[in-house]
Amino acid sequence: MRMDKIVKLRTLTVTSDSGGFPSKSVSTVEVYADTKSVRQSEYYAADAKGKRLELVLVINADDWNGATEAELNGVIYTIERAYQKGLGRVELTCARR
């Protein structure tokens, strides 16, 4: 795999401000990734539950930080599943937000 795409892993945190109102903040980390298609069985299983999986991002395991979203080419995806693929890679199955 070439790992030739730059992906922003986004972590959303919600905190309360001094007035007790929720405040959202987003932290991002840029990592190199490769893209793959969603496996057919996984696609249809998610579709039966009302989710539309769109792509799988493969990143280095050292770059995985437990993010909840990924941004690729200006499109934000929700990370539905993270799967450790061997020792060095993590596959992130993503749905368009």
C-alpha positions as CSV (number, residue, x, y, z in Angstrom):
1,M,0.0,0.0,0.0
2,R,1.2,3.4,-0.9
3,M,-0.3,5.5,1.9
4,D,-0.4,8.5,-0.5
5,K,-3.5,10.3,0.9
6,I,-3.6,12.8,3.7
7,V,-6.5,12.3,6.1
8,K,-7.5,14.5,9.1
9,L,-8.5,12.4,12.1
10,R,-11.0,14.5,14.0
11,T,-11.8,14.1,17.7
12,L,-14.9,15.8,19.0
13,T,-15.1,16.7,22.7
14,V,-18.1,18.3,24.5
15,T,-17.4,20.3,27.7
16,S,-19.5,22.6,29.8
17,D,-18.6,26.3,29.8
18,S,-18.7,28.5,32.9
19,G,-22.5,29.0,32.4
20,G,-23.1,25.2,32.2
21,F,-23.9,25.2,28.5
22,P,-22.3,22.5,26.3
23,S,-19.3,23.6,24.2
24,K,-18.0,21.5,21.4
25,S,-14.3,21.5,20.3
26,V,-12.6,19.6,17.5
27,S,-9.0,18.5,17.5
28,T,-7.4,17.2,14.3
29,V,-4.3,15.2,13.4
30,E,-3.1,14.7,9.8
31,V,-2.0,11.2,9.0
32,Y,-1.1,9.3,5.8
33,A,-3.7,6.8,4.7
34,D,-4.7,4.4,1.9
35,T,-8.3,3.9,0.8
36,K,-10.1,0.6,0.1
37,S,-13.6,-0.4,-0.8
38,V,-16.0,-1.6,1.9
39,R,-16.4,-5.4,1.8
40,Q,-19.7,-6.5,0.3
41,S,-20.8,-8.4,3.4
42,E,-20.0,-5.5,5.7
43,Y,-21.7,-3.1,3.4
44,Y,-25.0,-5.0,3.2
45,A,-25.0,-5.8,6.9
46,A,-24.7,-2.1,7.7
47,D,-27.3,-1.2,5.1
48,A,-29.8,-3.5,6.8
49,K,-29.3,-1.4,10.0
50,G,-29.8,1.9,8.1
51,K,-26.1,2.8,7.8
52,R,-24.4,3.6,4.5
53,L,-20.7,2.6,4.6
54,E,-18.7,4.4,2.0
55,L,-15.0,3.6,2.3
56,V,-12.2,2.0,4.4
57,L,-9.2,4.0,5.4
58,V,-6.0,2.1,6.2
59,I,-3.6,4.0,8.5
60,N,-0.5,3.1,10.6
61,A,-1.4,1.7,14.0
62,D,0.9,4.3,15.6
63,D,-1.2,7.1,14.1
64,W,-4.5,5.8,15.5
65,N,-5.8,8.0,18.4
66,G,-9.4,6.8,18.8
67,A,-10.8,9.6,16.7
68,T,-14.6,9.7,15.9
69,E,-14.4,11.3,12.5
70,A,-12.1,11.4,9.4
71,E,-11.9,14.1,6.8
72,L,-10.7,13.2,3.2
73,N,-10.8,15.7,0.3
74,G,-13.1,18.0,2.3
75,V,-15.7,15.3,3.0
76,I,-16.3,14.4,6.7
77,Y,-16.9,10.8,7.5
78,T,-18.0,9.1,10.7
79,I,-15.7,6.3,11.8
80,E,-18.1,3.4,12.4
81,R,-15.5,0.7,13.1
82,A,-11.8,0.5,13.8
83,Y,-10.1,-2.9,13.1
84,Q,-6.5,-3.8,13.9
85,K,-5.0,-5.4,10.8
86,G,-1.9,-7.2,11.9
87,L,0.7,-5.3,13.9
88,G,1.2,-2.2,11.8
89,R,-2.1,-1.2,10.3
90,V,-5.6,-0.1,11.4
91,E,-8.6,-0.2,9.1
92,L,-11.2,2.5,9.7
93,T,-14.6,1.7,8.2
94,C,-16.3,5.1,7.4
95,A,-19.8,6.4,6.6
96,R,-20.4,9.8,5.1
97,R,-21.8,12.2,7.7
